[in-house]
Amino acid sequence: MPLPMIEPVELEDFFLNLLSAAMIVLAGAGYAGLYAWGKLTRRPGFVISAYASYACLAGAVWVLAETSHFEDFWRVVAGLMLIGYFAAPLAIWRLCTATHAAEHSEHDRPNITP
Amino acid sequence: MSVGVLDSRNLNGGQKLAVKYFIVAMVLFVAQILFGLLAAVQFLAPGFLFETLDFSVNRMLHINAMIVWMLYGFIGAVYWFLEEESGVEIVGLKCGEIAFWVLTAAVGIVVLVYLFLQTGAGNDATRWLINEGREYIEAPRWADIGIVAVMLVFFYNAAGTFSKGRWSGVSGVLTLDLVALVGLYLTGMFYTTNVTVDHYWWWWVVHLWVEATWEVLVGCIMAWSLMKLLGARRRIVQTWLYIEVALMFGSGILGLGHHYFWIGTPEYWFPIGGFFSALEPIPLVAMVVHSIYDAGVHKFRSTNHPALGWVIAHTFGNFFGAGVWGFMHTLPQINLYTHGTQWTASHGHLSFFGAYATINIAFFYLAVQQWRGNVWMGANLADNGWKWKWSMALLNLGVIGMTVALLIAGYEQSFIERAIEGSTWSGYFAAQTHPWFTQAMFWRLIFGIVTAVGLVLLIWDLATIGARETRPALVIERPEEPGIKAAVVETA
């Protein structure tokens, strides 16, 4: 496979490119945070908002891919990024519940003394 | 135990040594801000202190003071919890004391050499005695060797103490991380006449210290402080420490590739650097989920509100500074324009402050609390705790303001110096003298002054908080680790 070349961002897309990169991380955190809060409080509104945040993330990835002239390998990177950001909060939520599960037993509670 | 009075009898051997590290860390923090302010003035008035205290010297002292005070803070934090975590007295405390004084004397000498000698003939004598000329790690070779020796003593003390006492997940990760910390610094001591080869190894120190070993070190310090501050369960913080280490190493090590884009290394670094840089924010996103889970499920309480406040500031600062500001310019398609501009400085200011300065400050508050006899530092502090709240607000506002100002300056540089003028010398000067750039630098100075005011308030608060307090903090003993006073909690 030939080495993937890069084509720099067009000057007029400069701001859009930076904004979309920032939005990827912010929307990624928004998706993760809203999903966790929605599951915690059992309020489906937050989970729906989480998926809306993920849609923003996907949009930002698309803008980033377009303005960065992603081809071949770079499109694969963008696809993996989308899959990774979708799966990570779900996996982390499962880890949270698993690691905290033992905590809910009575004998494991801390003993508070003056 | 005398509550409310600064008394070293309240501290164990490691904690007494840690306090010394913390004090020097604060002195260097002041130096960092002072030289940063001088450099900020010189951006606006290039003739200011010209040939007396040049910009290059101020900038170097600003950056190196930051690196060294953070290292002092980390070492101090580890010494602080070493005895409590291992259950035994520190092995080789005397060596640790000697290493502290040797390191402090060396730092003092290096600063004096930077201030008064500054330059040399550019031969081996200069490299060994004055300055190696490597950005961010300018220490002369003798000081390099000294740093490695001090870190080896530190490693011996940590590993030896845990070996004599008890091991835990935190201590295991910490000990292995210290091996990497010492080993990686050695990679920066290669000297070659080929600038590409030189930079290749140099980035191993600069990137992997910061984005791998320091992050893991902070993970250990954070894990321990969460147990102490909030009574978090050991098994939980350890599990998350392992996850964080795996994610951090998974993305951080090959994320090193984003530094190899433009230094003459092969083109395959473009996809490697781009891909793994895209993964680097994932550990930070993981922390978002975990912190929401913990906050929601446990409704944690803490008596050390200032420390908890700074831990929260750490979470946000790390996420925005390292995650958002980092990812914005690590793909090669955009990094072509932004590399080495004030973008880098913008990212650096928020990420170093957010990821490292904040957690050190949190630890200073933990230390002061214990030093004053485990004094009450929860709600209802004297004067309503206005000093710590204002210092925290001003320091964060100042750093965020500088970050945005530098972002604007970097944006202008990317356009004029890189995109329009094609990275020529004339392009560089056209950008540096452009009104957009100078106006942004003016605001950077203003917010630098705000930061300095916040720092003065922080020092005042650390020196006085809990001074007239008579209430002691309460203690939790946890069934999972009987006999270990794990945390203090607020009951009133």
Interface residues (C-beta under 8 A of the other chain):
Chain A: L3 P4 M5 I6 E7 P8 V9 L11 F14 N17 L18 A21 A22 I24 V25 L26 G28 A29 A32 G33 Y35 A36 W37 L40 T41 L64 S68 H69 F73 W74 V77 L80 M81 G84 Y85 A88 P89 I92 W93 L95 C96 T97 T99 H100 A102 E103 H107 D108 R109 P110 N111 I112 T113 P114
Chain B: G231 R233 R235 I236 T239 W240 I243 E267 Y268 F270 P271 G274 F275 A278 L279 P281 I282 L284 V285 A286 V288 V289 H290 I292 Y293 G296 V297 F319 G323 V324 F327 M328 H329 L331 P332 Q333 I334 L336 Y337 S414 F415 A419 L474 V475 I476 E477 R478 P479 E480 A486 A487 V489 T491
